[in-house]
Amino acid sequence: MPFHRFENFKVHHLNPHLSSGEGPVIEGQYMYFRIVTKKAGTGSTLHYHPNELMAFPLAGKINAVVGRERRIVRPGTFVHMPPYARHGFTACEDGDLTYLYIKDRTWTLIGAAQDEALPEQAKSATEVARDFAAGKYPGEKKDAEKSQAILDGLGRCYYPMIDALDAPAASGHHEQWVQGTNLSFGFMESPAGYSEAVTAAPHEYFFYVISGELDVEVASEKKRVAEGDVVQIPRGAAYALSVTHGARYAGVKSTPAVEAHIDRNGAADNWRG
């Protein structure tokens, strides 16, 4: 099914040993597409994982660390965490935080603390929850020398896309894309009347409607989508969209690198346990 609402999915607290973040998961072929919420003043310890992570705040502010760089990030700014990059997100004290959270499926949704070695295989969410409830820290033996977390040489990881999500509308169709190793993130603004059609999507594509309305068709299924709707377009599927009321939407596409890796090795699928 190509059309989703996050509220129709189960909410998971996947890394209680590392983060306060909770949210549903939509699994694609090549990526996990999520929305995550953190209560004001709560967040994550510094950690890392082998898969790439992309985040885009929708409400609240992030006290963010990527590598060694710390910033306060507001809605409209995209944050890129390359594979193995050390990072941590805390919701600022003045309000709860909600953000889009996308990871590729070369690894699961379970991370490792900055001073731990990665396990040969990621623990499942079930294992983590069980060990956490039992009072056993579910990480590997602390050994900072064996950590693979990257702190330096990451480049610029913060990308302002728009001043505010309620800023005045763009005069024409406008896209900004950041391509990482395994995923590409895009922020789009489209006026009423804009349309596009693709006979075979070259990559897997998810997008989340921030505001406005679009008529979308994916592989012969049609729907008018609006704020909070998620559209999932499989690689190779035909799709078309037409903007009925000026729209803003954020999207993520798989890259040839992650497609080749997962087509060859399979996607990580043990996070549930």
Backbone as CSV, one residue per row, in Angstrom:
resi,resn,N_x,N_y,N_z,CA_x,CA_y,CA_z,C_x,C_y,C_z
1,MET,0.843,-1.199,0.000,0.000,0.000,0.000,0.873,1.242,0.000
2,PRO,0.636,2.189,-0.914,1.547,3.331,-1.023,1.226,4.517,-0.108
3,PHE,0.062,4.507,0.566,-0.339,5.672,1.359,-0.452,5.282,2.838
4,HIS,0.143,6.126,3.701,0.212,5.802,5.119,-0.044,7.033,5.982
5,ARG,-0.428,6.764,7.226,-0.445,7.756,8.301,0.328,7.150,9.465
6,PHE,1.252,7.912,10.040,2.052,7.362,11.122,1.203,6.910,12.309
7,GLU,0.089,7.609,12.549,-0.726,7.257,13.711,-1.392,5.889,13.563
8,ASN,-1.338,5.308,12.381,-1.912,3.976,12.178,-0.915,2.849,12.457
9,PHE,0.309,3.212,12.858,1.344,2.225,13.138,1.644,2.179,14.637
10,LYS,2.133,1.035,15.083,2.524,0.868,16.473,3.700,1.776,16.807
11,VAL,3.669,2.370,18.004,4.778,3.209,18.481,5.804,2.309,19.174
12,HIS,7.084,2.488,18.815,8.164,1.696,19.391,9.131,2.586,20.168
13,HIS,9.591,2.095,21.307,10.719,2.692,22.024,11.873,1.709,21.867
14,LEU,12.671,1.901,20.830,13.574,0.855,20.367,14.908,0.812,21.094
15,ASN,15.381,1.934,21.570,16.717,2.012,22.179,16.633,2.641,23.568
16,PRO,15.935,2.019,24.515,15.768,2.654,25.824,17.090,2.858,26.561
17,HIS,18.113,2.091,26.192,19.432,2.244,26.813,20.185,3.439,26.268
18,LEU,19.717,3.988,25.131,20.419,5.096,24.481,19.575,6.351,24.316
19,SER,18.255,6.218,24.211,17.445,7.354,23.778,16.044,7.316,24.367
20,SER,15.453,8.507,24.554,14.053,8.629,24.970,13.104,8.596,23.779
21,GLY,13.640,8.580,22.557,12.825,8.697,21.362,11.859,7.541,21.160
22,GLU,10.631,7.871,20.768,9.605,6.882,20.478,8.937,7.226,19.155
23,GLY,8.514,6.187,18.428,7.805,6.453,17.192,7.551,5.209,16.385
24,PRO,6.660,5.299,15.395,6.353,4.176,14.521,7.427,3.981,13.458
25,VAL,7.368,2.843,12.798,8.325,2.499,11.741,7.563,2.051,10.509
26,ILE,7.873,2.639,9.365,7.407,2.139,8.079,8.633,1.548,7.380
27,GLU,8.574,0.270,7.057,9.708,-0.400,6.426,9.581,-0.359,4.915
28,GLY,10.591,0.183,4.265,10.691,0.078,2.831,11.658,-1.037,2.472
29,GLN,11.926,-1.187,1.190,12.884,-2.192,0.748,14.295,-1.830,1.157
30,TYR,14.602,-0.521,1.134,15.972,-0.071,1.362,16.127,0.838,2.574
31,MET,15.026,1.246,3.196,15.125,2.196,4.307,13.999,2.004,5.307
32,TYR,14.237,2.519,6.524,13.219,2.679,7.550,12.811,4.143,7.543
33,PHE,11.501,4.405,7.448,10.985,5.774,7.433,10.159,5.949,8.694
34,ARG,10.545,6.898,9.570,9.923,7.030,10.887,9.597,8.490,11.194
35,ILE,8.761,8.663,12.213,8.639,9.946,12.893,8.917,9.657,14.366
36,VAL,9.743,10.496,14.989,10.186,10.265,16.364,9.798,11.460,17.228
37,THR,9.366,11.171,18.455,9.031,12.210,19.426,9.889,12.040,20.673
38,LYS,10.376,13.172,21.200,11.094,13.192,22.479,10.485,14.290,23.346
39,LYS,10.244,13.971,24.601,9.708,14.952,25.527,10.748,16.036,25.806
40,ALA,10.267,17.229,26.110,11.160,18.364,26.388,12.213,17.972,27.412
41,GLY,13.461,18.295,27.114,14.557,18.049,28.030,15.114,16.643,28.006
42,THR,14.516,15.746,27.220,15.019,14.374,27.132,15.685,14.161,25.776
43,GLY,16.470,13.087,25.692,17.149,12.861,24.425,17.954,11.589,24.431
44,SER,19.078,11.626,23.722,19.898,10.434,23.562,21.324,10.692,24.037
45,THR,21.959,9.632,24.506,23.393,9.696,24.775,24.126,9.637,23.440
46,LEU,25.381,10.010,23.443,26.149,9.970,22.205,26.353,8.517,21.783
47,HIS,26.049,8.235,20.518,26.081,6.870,20.018,26.368,6.871,18.523
48,TYR,26.360,5.673,17.929,26.633,5.565,16.485,26.062,4.241,15.970
49,HIS,26.059,4.086,14.654,25.636,2.849,14.013,26.185,2.842,12.590
50,PRO,26.296,1.671,11.969,26.899,1.591,10.637,26.035,2.164,9.523
51,ASN,24.725,2.288,9.764,23.870,2.819,8.707,23.750,4.336,8.801
52,GLU,23.431,4.926,7.672,23.277,6.375,7.555,21.945,6.798,8.168
53,LEU,21.933,7.959,8.813,20.724,8.507,9.433,20.490,9.913,8.915
54,MET,19.237,10.212,8.595,18.834,11.549,8.166,17.678,12.002,9.038
55,ALA,17.688,13.274,9.447,16.665,13.790,10.354,16.220,15.173,9.915
56,PHE,14.918,15.429,10.086,14.352,16.732,9.714,13.310,17.110,10.754
57,PRO,13.579,18.106,11.614,12.629,18.465,12.667,11.367,19.110,12.112
58,LEU,10.240,18.729,12.698,8.937,19.278,12.324,8.363,20.185,13.405
59,ALA,8.735,19.933,14.668,8.260,20.748,15.791,9.284,20.660,16.913
60,GLY,9.430,21.748,17.668,10.414,21.795,18.736,11.808,22.102,18.207
61,LYS,12.785,22.042,19.090,14.172,22.336,18.723,15.072,21.213,19.220
62,ILE,16.111,20.920,18.436,17.063,19.865,18.777,18.354,20.489,19.280
63,ASN,18.800,20.054,20.442,20.169,20.311,20.869,20.980,19.155,20.276
64,ALA,21.603,19.389,19.132,22.160,18.316,18.313,23.677,18.292,18.364
65,VAL,24.229,17.084,18.364,25.667,16.866,18.212,25.863,15.881,17.068
66,VAL,26.704,16.256,16.105,27.138,15.341,15.052,28.653,15.449,14.975
67,GLY,29.345,14.336,15.182,30.797,14.398,15.299,31.174,15.167,16.545
68,ARG,31.843,16.282,16.360,32.175,17.163,17.485,31.355,18.457,17.470
69,GLU,30.553,18.661,16.440,29.847,19.942,16.283,28.476,19.899,16.945
70,ARG,28.201,20.876,17.780,26.903,20.999,18.450,26.169,22.227,17.907
71,ARG,24.874,22.069,17.653,24.037,23.182,17.200,22.626,23.028,17.763
72,ILE,21.934,24.156,17.870,20.496,24.148,18.126,19.823,24.161,16.760
73,VAL,19.021,23.150,16.497,18.429,22.959,15.170,16.920,23.146,15.260
74,ARG,16.399,24.005,14.398,14.968,24.311,14.366,14.311,23.678,13.145
75,PRO,12.984,23.569,13.149,12.293,23.058,11.965,12.694,23.826,10.715
76,GLY,12.954,23.080,9.653,13.417,23.678,8.404,14.870,23.388,8.109
77,THR,15.611,22.866,9.095,17.015,22.507,8.885,17.159,20.986,8.897
78,PHE,17.808,20.463,7.883,18.058,19.032,7.738,19.397,18.681,8.377
79,VAL,19.442,17.522,9.060,20.670,17.051,9.709,21.059,15.706,9.107
80,HIS,22.310,15.603,8.683,22.826,14.387,8.051,23.857,13.731,8.953
81,MET,23.653,12.445,9.255,24.616,11.675,10.033,25.146,10.543,9.174
82,PRO,26.349,10.698,8.597,26.917,9.635,7.762,27.102,8.348,8.557
83,PRO,27.301,7.219,7.887,27.548,5.965,8.599,28.674,6.111,9.627
84,TYR,28.450,5.589,10.812,29.402,5.560,11.929,29.600,6.926,12.610
85,ALA,28.935,7.970,12.154,29.109,9.284,12.773,28.574,9.275,14.202
86,ARG,29.358,9.784,15.142,28.864,9.951,16.512,27.823,11.064,16.518
87,HIS,26.721,10.838,17.237,25.670,11.848,17.259,24.780,11.665,18.480
88,GLY,24.020,12.696,18.779,23.043,12.662,19.848,22.072,13.814,19.692
89,PHE,20.781,13.562,19.930,19.732,14.577,19.829,19.018,14.682,21.171
90,THR,18.922,15.906,21.704,18.137,16.167,22.903,17.105,17.241,22.590
91,ALA,15.868,17.043,23.040,14.836,18.067,22.879,15.127,19.228,23.817
92,CYS,15.099,20.440,23.307,15.323,21.610,24.159,14.218,21.700,25.222
93,GLU,14.533,22.406,26.296,13.655,22.426,27.475,12.313,23.110,27.227
94,ASP,12.218,23.914,26.179,11.003,24.714,25.994,9.909,24.016,25.194
95,GLY,10.068,22.742,24.883,8.986,22.061,24.178,9.377,20.679,23.701
96,ASP,8.350,19.844,23.443,8.606,18.508,22.906,9.150,18.610,21.485
97,LEU,9.816,17.566,21.078,10.483,17.524,19.778,9.865,16.430,18.916
98,THR,9.594,16.754,17.653,9.129,15.774,16.676,9.964,15.929,15.410
99,TYR,10.464,14.816,14.900,11.271,14.910,13.679,11.149,13.656,12.827
100,LEU,11.302,13.843,11.515,11.414,12.713,10.616,12.779,12.078,10.824
101,TYR,12.809,10.762,10.772,14.003,9.977,11.099,14.075,8.862,10.066
102,ILE,15.131,8.847,9.264,15.237,7.855,8.194,16.607,7.195,8.255
103,LYS,16.616,5.858,8.276,17.850,5.072,8.259,17.803,4.085,7.102
104,ASP,18.971,3.824,6.502,19.019,2.760,5.508,19.005,1.398,6.201
105,ARG,18.691,0.350,5.445,18.509,-0.981,6.023,19.744,-1.872,5.871
106,THR,20.937,-1.282,5.793,22.146,-2.098,5.834,22.438,-2.576,7.256
107,TRP,21.809,-1.958,8.263,21.902,-2.330,9.679,20.515,-2.150,10.237
108,THR,20.291,-2.542,11.469,18.958,-2.425,12.038,18.755,-1.041,12.660
109,LEU,17.707,-0.921,13.474,17.392,0.335,14.143,18.071,0.456,15.505
110,ILE,18.935,-0.486,15.861,19.585,-0.511,17.168,21.010,0.027,17.057
111,GLY,21.351,1.014,17.907,22.669,1.635,17.876,23.569,1.144,18.990
112,ALA,24.780,1.708,19.048,25.765,1.389,20.079,26.274,2.684,20.692
113,ALA,26.538,2.665,21.991,27.091,3.839,22.664,28.458,4.180,22.086
114,GLN,28.843,5.451,22.203,30.079,5.924,21.581,31.326,5.192,22.064
115,ASP,31.280,4.624,23.269,32.453,3.962,23.832,32.332,2.445,23.811
116,GLU,31.526,1.921,22.889,31.358,0.484,22.726,31.825,0.040,21.346
117,ALA,32.288,-1.196,21.264,32.490,-1.833,19.968,31.130,-2.285,19.442
118,LEU,30.967,-2.279,18.135,29.740,-2.808,17.557,29.711,-4.329,17.688
119,PRO,28.545,-4.903,17.968,28.441,-6.361,17.939,28.515,-6.857,16.497
120,GLU,28.800,-8.135,16.326,28.835,-8.692,14.975,27.470,-8.578,14.319
121,GLN,26.434,-8.698,15.110,25.072,-8.533,14.626,24.310,-7.669,15.617
122,ALA,23.532,-6.744,15.113,22.785,-5.851,16.009,21.810,-6.629,16.873
123,LYS,21.700,-6.237,18.123,20.683,-6.810,19.004,19.302,-6.414,18.478
124,SER,18.325,-7.231,18.783,16.967,-6.902,18.394,16.342,-5.984,19.439
125,ALA,15.266,-5.310,19.050,14.547,-4.460,20.004,14.011,-5.279,21.169
126,THR,13.608,-6.515,20.902,13.104,-7.391,21.961,14.199,-7.708,22.977
127,GLU,15.395,-8.025,22.480,16.521,-8.305,23.377,16.878,-7.083,24.212
128,VAL,16.927,-5.933,23.572,17.277,-4.691,24.269,16.248,-4.396,25.356
129,ALA,14.958,-4.475,25.015,13.898,-4.176,25.989,13.948,-5.147,27.159
130,ARG,14.172,-6.423,26.896,14.231,-7.422,27.953,15.394,-7.155,28.904
131,ASP,16.573,-6.902,28.334,17.756,-6.665,29.166,17.651,-5.355,29.934
132,PHE,17.066,-4.349,29.299,16.902,-3.057,29.954,15.934,-3.188,31.143
133,ALA,14.830,-3.901,30.935,13.851,-4.095,32.007,14.442,-4.889,33.167
134,ALA,15.399,-5.761,32.853,16.037,-6.583,33.889,17.162,-5.843,34.603
135,GLY,17.413,-4.598,34.191,18.475,-3.815,34.816,19.852,-4.106,34.274
136,LYS,19.912,-4.844,33.191,21.199,-5.171,32.567,21.420,-4.240,31.387
137,TYR,22.510,-3.509,31.416,22.792,-2.629,30.280,23.082,-3.495,29.064
138,PRO,22.330,-3.299,27.982,22.436,-4.234,26.860,23.527,-3.889,25.847
139,GLY,24.536,-3.120,26.241,25.595,-2.804,25.313,26.744,-3.780,25.389
140,GLU,27.698,-3.625,24.506,28.908,-4.421,24.547,29.796,-3.936,25.690
141,LYS,30.813,-4.715,26.009,31.773,-4.322,27.033,32.381,-2.983,26.652
142,LYS,32.432,-2.050,27.617,32.968,-0.726,27.333,34.431,-0.834,26.928
143,ASP,34.730,-0.337,25.748,36.097,-0.368,25.238,36.196,0.681,24.146
144,ALA,36.504,1.920,24.561,36.525,3.042,23.620,37.503,2.808,22.478
145,GLU,38.571,2.056,22.729,39.557,1.824,21.676,38.990,0.985,20.537
146,LYS,37.960,0.193,20.825,37.353,-0.627,19.782,36.115,0.012,19.172
147,SER,35.748,1.179,19.674,34.627,1.894,19.084,34.958,2.305,17.654
148,GLN,33.977,2.238,16.781,34.144,2.683,15.398,33.466,4.030,15.150
149,ALA,33.066,4.689,16.233,32.417,5.990,16.083,33.368,7.004,15.456
150,ILE,32.860,7.771,14.491,33.651,8.795,13.808,33.303,10.157,14.385
151,LEU,34.317,10.885,14.823,34.123,12.211,15.401,34.630,13.316,14.493
152,ASP,35.622,13.034,13.682,36.284,14.070,12.883,36.163,13.765,11.396
153,GLY,36.308,14.832,10.587,36.333,14.676,9.143,34.993,14.403,8.495
154,LEU,33.911,14.707,9.191,32.582,14.423,8.657,32.097,15.477,7.673
155,GLY,32.701,16.644,7.668,32.213,17.728,6.822,31.003,18.410,7.442
156,ARG,30.362,19.258,6.659,29.195,20.007,7.136,27.982,19.103,7.139
157,CYS,27.337,18.952,8.287,26.225,18.016,8.431,24.872,18.691,8.658
158,TYR,24.842,20.026,8.721,23.608,20.772,8.974,23.270,21.589,7.725
159,TYR,22.042,21.448,7.221,21.650,22.063,5.950,20.333,22.825,6.114
160,PRO,20.369,24.150,6.224,19.126,24.921,6.271,18.370,24.795,4.940
161,MET,17.109,24.380,5.006,16.286,24.221,3.811,15.287,25.361,3.648
162,ILE,14.749,25.852,4.784,13.783,26.942,4.768,13.818,27.594,6.146
163,ASP,13.531,28.903,6.211,13.623,29.622,7.488,12.654,29.085,8.524
164,ALA,11.448,28.743,8.094,10.427,28.196,8.989,9.427,27.434,8.139
165,LEU,8.790,26.428,8.710,7.877,25.604,7.925,6.603,26.340,7.544
166,ASP,6.338,27.507,8.187,5.185,28.322,7.811,5.613,29.591,7.082
167,ALA,6.819,29.599,6.515,7.306,30.749,5.750,6.439,30.963,4.509
168,PRO,6.472,32.183,3.932,5.685,32.429,2.715,6.014,31.434,1.611
169,ALA,5.021,31.176,0.784,5.173,30.184,-0.281,6.215,30.616,-1.305
170,ALA,6.886,29.645,-1.891,7.820,29.911,-2.978,7.047,30.343,-4.222
171,SER,7.705,31.113,-5.094,7.051,31.603,-6.305,6.907,30.524,-7.374
172,GLY,7.716,29.483,-7.278,7.653,28.394,-8.246,8.103,27.102,-7.601
173,HIS,8.078,26.039,-8.369,8.523,24.753,-7.839,10.010,24.823,-7.504
174,HIS,10.340,24.313,-6.306,11.712,24.437,-5.800,12.084,23.166,-5.050
175,GLU,13.258,22.624,-5.351,13.739,21.423,-4.679,15.164,21.637,-4.198
176,GLN,15.453,21.102,-3.015,16.819,21.053,-2.508,17.105,19.623,-2.091
177,TRP,18.204,19.067,-2.587,18.556,17.680,-2.295,19.957,17.586,-1.724
178,VAL,20.127,16.685,-0.772,21.434,16.339,-0.228,21.604,14.837,-0.406
179,GLN,22.608,14.422,-1.182,22.835,12.996,-1.399,23.949,12.502,-0.501
180,GLY,23.631,11.518,0.328,24.626,10.892,1.176,25.162,9.629,0.545
181,THR,25.664,8.736,1.372,26.210,7.472,0.880,25.104,6.541,0.416
182,ASN,24.059,6.397,1.232,23.012,5.417,0.968,21.643,6.019,0.719
183,LEU,21.446,7.266,1.141,20.156,7.930,1.026,20.323,9.343,0.506
184,SER,19.280,9.861,-0.116,19.228,11.266,-0.533,18.001,11.901,0.094
185,PHE,18.183,13.086,0.696,17.077,13.810,1.324,16.727,15.019,0.473
186,GLY,15.425,15.253,0.299,14.975,16.404,-0.459,13.879,17.173,0.255
187,PHE,13.892,18.503,0.082,12.826,19.372,0.578,12.222,20.068,-0.626
188,MET,10.905,19.928,-0.809,10.231,20.428,-1.993,9.137,21.428,-1.636
189,GLU,9.012,22.455,-2.474,7.897,23.401,-2.427,7.291,23.469,-3.821
190,SER,5.979,23.313,-3.907,5.318,23.287,-5.206,4.064,24.146,-5.188
191,PRO,3.907,25.039,-6.171,2.678,25.837,-6.244,1.534,25.015,-6.823
192,ALA,0.314,25.490,-6.631,-0.850,24.841,-7.239,-0.649,24.753,-8.743
193,GLY,-0.975,23.613,-9.303,-0.830,23.406,-10.739,0.426,22.654,-11.122
194,TYR,1.393,22.562,-10.216,2.601,21.805,-10.548,2.260,20.316,-10.646
195,SER,2.871,19.623,-11.618,2.651,18.188,-11.749,3.916,17.514,-12.257
196,GLU,4.018,16.236,-11.983,5.101,15.431,-12.530,4.616,14.002,-12.656
197,ALA,5.225,13.253,-13.590,4.859,11.861,-13.795,6.109,11.082,-14.169
198,VAL,6.251,9.906,-13.579,7.414,9.049,-13.810,6.906,7.648,-14.134
199,THR,7.377,7.082,-15.234,6.886,5.759,-15.641,7.486,4.627,-14.822
200,ALA,8.716,4.812,-14.327,9.361,3.785,-13.490,10.333,4.490,-12.555
201,ALA,9.995,4.571,-11.273,10.851,5.271,-10.308,12.233,4.604,-10.265
202,PRO,13.301,5.362,-10.499,14.634,4.758,-10.498,15.111,4.328,-9.118
203,HIS,14.476,4.883,-8.053,14.882,4.564,-6.689,13.628,4.460,-5.813
204,GLU,13.752,3.800,-4.678,12.680,3.834,-3.696,12.530,5.270,-3.178
205,TYR,11.297,5.693,-2.976,11.038,7.093,-2.650,9.908,7.153,-1.623
206,PHE,10.163,7.827,-0.519,9.132,8.168,0.463,9.028,9.686,0.508
207,PHE,7.815,10.216,0.662,7.720,11.628,1.028,6.603,11.866,2.025
208,TYR,6.818,12.902,2.849,5.924,13.279,3.942,5.386,14.662,3.647
209,VAL,4.058,14.817,3.691,3.438,16.107,3.376,3.451,16.990,4.622
210,ILE,4.114,18.119,4.518,4.189,19.081,5.624,2.985,20.018,5.601
211,SER,2.610,20.468,4.424,1.442,21.343,4.283,0.954,21.282,2.847
212,GLY,-0.289,21.737,2.638,-0.862,21.737,1.302,-1.506,20.410,0.941
213,GLU,-1.873,20.277,-0.330,-2.545,19.065,-0.812,-2.006,18.683,-2.183
214,LEU,-1.899,17.362,-2.411,-1.467,16.835,-3.692,-2.349,15.649,-4.064
215,ASP,-2.670,15.522,-5.352,-3.289,14.309,-5.869,-2.162,13.403,-6.337
216,VAL,-2.108,12.206,-5.785,-1.000,11.292,-6.064,-1.544,9.965,-6.559
217,GLU,-0.881,9.409,-7.565,-1.178,8.064,-8.059,0.102,7.255,-8.036
218,VAL,0.077,6.091,-7.395,1.216,5.175,-7.355,0.732,3.812,-7.805
219,ALA,1.260,3.345,-8.930,0.917,2.014,-9.450,-0.595,1.796,-9.464
220,SER,-1.326,2.751,-10.006,-2.785,2.729,-10.228,-3.621,3.001,-8.979
221,GLU,-2.994,3.191,-7.794,-3.738,3.596,-6.595,-3.682,5.119,-6.468
222,LYS,-4.822,5.734,-6.202,-4.910,7.186,-6.185,-5.401,7.693,-4.835
223,LYS,-4.896,8.871,-4.447,-5.370,9.500,-3.221,-4.993,10.974,-3.223
224,ARG,-5.842,11.790,-2.631,-5.479,13.177,-2.338,-4.819,13.178,-0.961
225,VAL,-3.578,13.606,-0.901,-2.830,13.577,0.356,-2.653,14.998,0.882
226,ALA,-2.553,15.106,2.196,-2.436,16.400,2.867,-1.509,16.261,4.056
227,GLU,-1.462,17.279,4.901,-0.534,17.324,6.031,-0.542,16.022,6.834
228,GLY,0.650,15.460,7.043,0.796,14.252,7.833,0.721,12.964,7.045
229,ASP,0.370,13.029,5.763,0.325,11.820,4.943,1.727,11.439,4.480
230,VAL,1.954,10.131,4.377,3.210,9.579,3.861,2.906,8.831,2.573
231,VAL,3.713,9.076,1.548,3.585,8.363,0.277,4.824,7.492,0.095
232,GLN,4.625,6.212,-0.184,5.707,5.253,-0.401,5.677,4.812,-1.856
233,ILE,6.781,5.023,-2.567,6.874,4.667,-3.974,7.984,3.633,-4.142
234,PRO,7.643,2.387,-4.435,8.686,1.372,-4.613,9.556,1.668,-5.836
235,ARG,10.768,1.207,-5.772,11.656,1.299,-6.928,11.013,0.567,-8.107
236,GLY,10.955,1.239,-9.251,10.375,0.652,-10.451,8.908,0.943,-10.659
237,ALA,8.231,1.509,-9.651,6.796,1.789,-9.770,6.551,3.072,-10.548
238,ALA,5.444,3.118,-11.256,5.006,4.350,-11.911,4.315,5.231,-10.877
239,TYR,4.524,6.552,-10.994,3.805,7.456,-10.108,3.595,8.794,-10.793
240,ALA,2.590,9.512,-10.300,2.291,10.852,-10.787,1.744,11.662,-9.630
241,LEU,2.037,12.953,-9.648,1.468,13.833,-8.635,1.071,15.154,-9.266
242,SER,0.030,15.742,-8.701,-0.460,17.035,-9.143,-0.825,17.841,-7.900
243,VAL,-0.301,19.055,-7.801,-0.499,19.869,-6.607,-1.800,20.645,-6.735
244,THR,-2.716,20.394,-5.808,-4.016,21.065,-5.836,-3.998,22.369,-5.050
245,HIS,-3.290,22.371,-3.933,-3.049,23.589,-3.160,-1.560,23.616,-2.840
246,GLY,-0.929,24.763,-2.967,0.508,24.863,-2.764,0.998,23.956,-1.647
247,ALA,2.029,23.171,-1.905,2.430,22.118,-0.978,3.900,22.207,-0.615
248,ARG,4.206,21.789,0.622,5.582,21.569,1.078,5.678,20.115,1.511
249,TYR,6.747,19.449,1.112,6.902,18.048,1.477,8.385,17.692,1.510
250,ALA,8.712,16.756,2.382,10.090,16.285,2.534,10.146,14.844,2.068
251,GLY,11.219,14.494,1.351,11.307,13.153,0.804,12.686,12.552,0.939
252,VAL,12.745,11.237,0.821,14.008,10.507,0.860,13.995,9.447,-0.226
253,LYS,15.133,9.321,-0.921,15.293,8.303,-1.961,16.501,7.424,-1.650
254,SER,16.415,6.168,-2.052,17.570,5.285,-1.964,18.581,5.674,-3.043
255,THR,19.839,5.289,-2.848,20.895,5.547,-3.830,21.320,4.231,-4.476
256,PRO,22.003,4.287,-5.622,22.497,3.051,-6.244,23.391,2.233,-5.318
257,ALA,24.147,2.906,-4.446,25.057,2.185,-3.556,24.294,1.289,-2.594
258,VAL,23.254,1.814,-1.946,22.507,0.999,-0.981,21.659,-0.044,-1.695
259,GLU,21.155,0.287,-2.862,20.380,-0.695,-3.634,21.245,-1.896,-3.990
260,ALA,22.470,-1.644,-4.449,23.374,-2.742,-4.811,23.725,-3.581,-3.593
261,HIS,23.982,-2.904,-2.454,24.353,-3.620,-1.233,23.222,-4.519,-0.757
262,ILE,22.015,-3.984,-0.685,20.891,-4.754,-0.162,20.409,-5.796,-1.164
263,ASP,20.453,-5.489,-2.448,20.090,-6.491,-3.448,21.035,-7.690,-3.375
264,ARG,22.287,-7.419,-3.014,23.306,-8.483,-2.939,23.252,-9.222,-1.605
265,ASN,23.090,-8.487,-0.500,23.238,-9.056,0.844,21.937,-9.193,1.619
266,GLY,20.889,-8.587,1.135,19.633,-8.573,1.868,19.579,-7.414,2.855
267,ALA,18.381,-7.051,3.284,18.180,-5.960,4.234,18.213,-6.492,5.652
268,ALA,18.689,-5.646,6.578,18.648,-6.000,7.992,17.193,-6.145,8.420
269,ASP,16.868,-7.239,9.085,15.463,-7.480,9.403,15.240,-8.084,10.784
270,ASN,16.250,-8.024,11.655,16.091,-8.657,12.971,15.804,-7.667,14.088
271,TRP,15.426,-6.430,13.765,15.277,-5.433,14.814,14.110,-5.758,15.762
272,ARG,13.090,-6.401,15.256,11.951,-6.735,16.126,12.313,-7.860,17.108
273,GLY,13.106,-8.807,16.640,13.436,-9.955,17.463,12.414,-11.053,17.318
